[in-house]
Amino acid sequence: MAIVTTIKTTAPAKINLTLHVTGQRDDGYHELDSLVVFAEVGDNITATRAVDMRLTVSGPFAVGVPTDSSNLMMKAAETLREVRGVKMGAHLHLEKNLPHAAGIGGGSSDAAATLKLLAELWDVEPLGPDHPAVLALGADVPVCARAPKPIRMRGIGEDLHEGPKLPRAAMVLVNPGVEVPTPQAFAGLEQRSNAPMADMPDTYLLPEFLEWLKGQRNDLQAPAEKVAPEITHALKMLNQQLTVQWAGMSGSGATCVALVKDMGVARQVARAIQIREQSWWVVPTPLLS
């Protein structure tokens, strides 16, 4: 059997359709209750067997991505090497297609994908999402390791449960070109102990799902809008589109998300937004379920 020398994968964008902040622990970590889904768009990662560890970056959002040990992909690689006793290395290449500090888990998804990719490349047992070393990489890494299934994420990111199968639908992702650092969004919270997410309806029908979704929240949206008023503008533009059935902000922002019935409508909405705001990142994508 031939030894695999190069493997490729896509690290999908993580979308928080809801994000309820339900408390804050003594160590400073926030307790969350969130419905996480994944998009078809993402960063592309290639790994090639080598004697050392190295990372190179290309793509539309390559500028500003570190390639040293501070990069979460490199931290993930070293974590896997240490836990599994791996001696060999890998040359990683990241095609960065997702914007930075955008509330769509780009770095965490890259790290989770790197863990899977290198486990296969090095022929070692993968680190499961519930492994303590995975959570130690960041609160969003375990949920990204469960991609592409919709997940209800609670606690500080360690309490993960597969959600019901979602209705067939599509999303339009809109980032107005501003960064919202996560700590800044959390710092603006007025209330840190809020009601949890209501239980999801066990239905495959889009109208019932939308009715439930409209009763949920993203508690970081208000503080993020204060940091970046462009979020307010993006949501207003999305809600002005008659075919948009729901619009909200993902994670800590500034990426906004619109739900529509199918990819044909998603492309029309994306085109309408892109024509008006040509410098924005606008992407239609299926809602993966």
N, C-alpha and C positions, 0 to 999 in steps of 0.2 A: 504494500500500500504506500503510495507516494506521500511524502511529508508536505503538508500545506505550507506554502511560504508567504502568501499574500491573501488577505481577506478584506472585504469591503462591507460596510453597512451604513445605514442612515439613522441618525439620532433625531427622532421626531420632536417637533415643538410640543411642549406640555401646556395645556390650556386649563386654567381654573375657571370652570363655569360658575362656581360658587366659591366663596372664601370667608368663612365665619371665624372670627377670632374669639375663642371661648374662654381664654384665661392666659395668665402668665406665670410661669414657674419661678421658684426662688433663684434658679440659675440664670434667669433672664430669657429663656426660650419661651416662645408663645405657643399656646395650645390652639390647634386649628381644627376645623371640620370643613372639608372641601370635596367637591366633585371634580375630579381631574380626568380630562379626556386628552386624546392626542390627535395631532394633525398629520396629514400626509407629507407636508413640507418639513424639512429638517436640514441639519448639517450632515455632510457626507464624511465618513471616516474610513481611512485605509490603514491597515497594519501589515508590516512586512517583517519577517524574522530577521534578527540582527544580533550582534554581540553586545551592543550598548543600547541605551534608551535615547531617543531623539524625537522631537516634534517639529514639523513644519506646517505652515498655515497659508492658505490661499483663499480666494473667494471675495464676494462683495463686502463682507464685514471683517476682513482679515486684520485691518489696522487696529492696533491696540490689544490684540490677543497675545499674551505672553507665551513664550515657548520654553521657558525654564521650569524648574521644579514647583513654581507657584501656580502653574496651570493645573486645573482640577483633573484633566485627563492624565497628566503625568503623576499626580498624586494617586489617582486610581490605579495606574500601572504599578507604581511602587507598592501600594497596598496589596495588590494581588500577588506580586512577587514575594513579598514578605510572608503573607499568610500561607501561600502554597509552596514556599521554598524554591521558587524559580530562579535559575542562574542566568538564563539567556535574556536578551533584550528584544527590542522592536523599534522600528522606525515608524512613527505615527504621522499620518498626514490628515489635517483637518481642512475641509472645504467649508468655510464659515458662511452659511447662507442666512442665518438668523441674526437679527439685530441684538446689540448688547443691552444689558440692564433693562430688558423689555417685558419682564413678567411672564415669560414663556419657557423658562427653565433651560435655556440653551446650554449653559455650562454643566448643569446637573445631568441633562440628557446625554451630553457628550461623554461625561464620566461614566454613566451607567452603560452606555454602548461600548465604551472602551473596555470595561470589565468583562462583558460578554465576548467581545471580539478577541481579546488577548487570552481568555480561558480556552477558546477554540484553537487559536494560533499556537499556544504553548501546550495544548493537550492536557490541561489540568481541570479539576472540578471547579465549576463556576462558584462565585460567591452569591448566595441567594439574597433577595431583597431584605430578608430579616436578619442577615448577618450583622453583628455589631460594627464591623469594620466598614460596611456599606453606609450605615447611618452616620458614622463618624466623618464621612466625606462631605456630608451636608444633608439637611432635612429633606430636600427634594430628590436626592439620588435614589433612595429605595423605591419611591413611586415611579420614577422614570425607568427603573429596572423592570417594572411590571408592564411597560408599554408593549403593545398599543391598546390593551384593554382599558375600558373606563374603570376608575378606582375611586372609592370613597376613602379619603385620607384623613385620619384623625390623630390627636396627640401632637407630637412634634415632628411627625412624618413617619413614625414607626408602626402605627396602627392602620393597616391597609386591608381593605376588603373589596373584592370585585363587585362592582355595581351591577344592576340589572342591564340587560341588553338595551341599548338606546335606539330610538327611532331612526329610520333613514333620513338623513338631513345633510346639509353642507354648511360650511362656515366661511366667513370673510374675515381675514385677519388684517388689521390696520394699525400700523405704528407710525405716529406723526413725527418721527425722527428726533425724539427727545429721550434722554435716559432718566429713569427714576430709581436711584439706588434703594434696595430693599430696606436697609436700616432707616432711611429717611422717611419712607412711607409708614413704617411701624412707629417711628418717633412722633408722628402726627396724630396717632390714635387718641381720641378723647376718652374712649371706653374700651377696656381690655377684657372684660368679662361679659360676653354677649351670648345670646341664645344660639344653640347649635342648629345645624341644618335639619330641616324636616325630612322624615324618611321619604325616599324616592318612590314614586308610583311604579307599580309593577305592570307597566304597559309599554307596548311598542308603538303607540300612536303619538304622533308629534303634537297635536293640540293639547293632550293631557300632560305631556312632558313640559310643554311651554307654560301651561297654567301653573304647574308646580314651580318651575324655574323663576317665574316672575314674583313668586312669594319668598325667594331666597335673596342673599346679599353677597356683596364683596365688601367687607368692612374696611379694606384698604383703599377703596375707590375715592372716598372723600378726601383723605389726606394726600393721596397721589394727585388729585386734581388741583390741590393747593400748590403743590410743587410744580406741576406741569399743566397749566390751563389748556394746553393743546389737546389733552385728553377729553375735556368737555366739548371742545370743538369737533373732535373726531366722532364722539358718540352722537352729537347732534346731527352731523352729516349722515351717519348710518341710519338713525331713526327717521330721517327725512325720506329715506328710500321706502316706497310703499310695500315692497316685497320683503323687507326685513321684518322678521317676526319677533325678534328679541335682540337687544344689544347690551353689552356690558364690558367691563374691563377684566383682563386676566391677571391674576397674581397681584404683584405690587405695581403693575403698569410699566410702560405706558401703552402696551398693545391692547387694542380694543377688539372685540369679537362680535360678529353678527351671525345669528342663526337664520338660515333660509331653507326652503323645502328641498332644493336639489342643486347640483353643480351648474346647471344651466343658468339658474337665477343667481348663483354665487358669482359666476363670471360677469354677468350683467352689472351687478352691484359693484364689483371690484373695478370694472371699467369706468363706471360713473364716478367713483371716488377718485380713481387715478387721474382722470382727465382734469378734475378740479384741483387736485393736490399732487402734482407730478413728482415732487421730491419725497413723498411718503412711501413707505413699504406697504404694499397692498397685495394680498395673496388669497385667492379662492382655494378651498381645500375641502375634501370630504370630512365628515365627522366620523372618525373611526370607532367602530363598535364591535 
